[in-house]
Amino acid sequence: MNQPLIAQRSSFAVEVEAGRDYFWCRCGRSASQPFCDGSHKDSGLTPLRYHAERTERVFFCGCKHTATPPCCDGSHNRL
């Protein structure tokens, strides 16, 4: 499997903390969306590290088809 599952057809709004790393789920299998829980094993996909430069709200992609990973670019509107 090299194609991600659609976890949600919208973004996940998350308050991130400056200086902290987050691991965005690329495969869509994680039960801890939008973050990785290790469910990608044998999927051919791995999580993407996101380092928060500042404390703010980030809109992480839920459909896993964004052209600007890990952030939502509205790709879910075309699925």
C-alpha positions as CSV (number, residue, x, y, z in Angstrom):
1,M,0.0,0.0,0.0
2,N,1.6,3.3,-1.1
3,Q,-1.7,5.3,-1.2
4,P,-2.8,6.8,2.0
5,L,-6.3,6.3,3.5
6,I,-8.5,9.3,3.9
7,A,-8.7,9.8,7.6
8,Q,-11.1,12.8,7.3
9,R,-12.3,15.1,4.5
10,S,-11.3,18.2,6.3
11,S,-8.3,19.5,8.3
12,F,-7.5,18.9,12.0
13,A,-7.0,22.2,13.9
14,V,-4.3,21.6,16.6
15,E,-2.7,24.0,19.0
16,V,1.0,23.4,18.8
17,E,3.7,24.5,21.2
18,A,6.9,26.3,20.2
19,G,9.9,24.1,20.1
20,R,8.0,20.8,20.1
21,D,8.1,18.1,17.4
22,Y,4.9,16.5,16.1
23,F,4.8,13.5,13.8
24,W,2.0,13.8,11.2
25,C,0.4,10.5,10.0
26,R,0.9,10.1,6.3
27,C,-0.9,6.8,5.9
28,G,-4.3,7.7,7.3
29,R,-4.4,4.5,9.5
30,S,-3.6,6.1,12.9
31,A,-6.2,6.1,15.6
32,S,-4.5,9.3,17.0
33,Q,-5.2,11.5,14.0
34,P,-3.6,13.7,12.8
35,F,-0.6,12.2,14.5
36,C,1.2,8.9,14.1
37,D,0.5,6.0,16.4
38,G,2.7,3.4,14.5
39,S,-0.2,2.0,12.4
40,H,1.8,2.7,9.2
41,K,3.8,-0.5,9.6
42,D,3.9,-2.4,6.3
43,S,2.1,0.5,4.5
44,G,5.2,1.8,2.7
45,L,4.4,5.2,4.3
46,T,6.2,6.9,7.2
47,P,5.2,9.8,9.4
48,L,6.4,13.4,8.7
49,R,8.1,15.4,11.4
50,Y,6.7,18.8,12.0
51,H,8.7,21.2,14.2
52,A,6.7,24.0,15.7
53,E,8.6,27.3,15.4
54,R,6.0,29.1,17.5
55,T,2.9,28.4,19.6
56,E,-0.1,28.7,17.3
57,R,-3.0,26.8,15.8
58,V,-2.0,24.6,12.8
59,F,-4.4,23.0,10.4
60,F,-3.0,19.6,9.7
61,C,-4.3,17.7,6.5
62,G,-6.9,15.1,7.2
63,C,-7.3,13.7,3.7
64,K,-3.5,12.9,3.3
65,H,-3.5,14.3,-0.2
66,T,-2.2,17.8,0.5
67,A,0.5,19.3,-1.8
68,T,1.9,21.1,1.3
69,P,2.4,18.4,3.9
70,P,1.6,18.3,6.7
71,C,-0.6,21.3,6.4
72,C,-4.0,21.4,4.7
73,D,-4.2,23.1,1.3
74,G,-7.8,22.3,0.6
75,S,-7.1,19.2,-1.5
76,H,-10.0,17.5,0.3
77,N,-12.4,19.6,-1.7
78,R,-11.2,17.9,-4.9
79,L,-11.6,14.3,-3.7
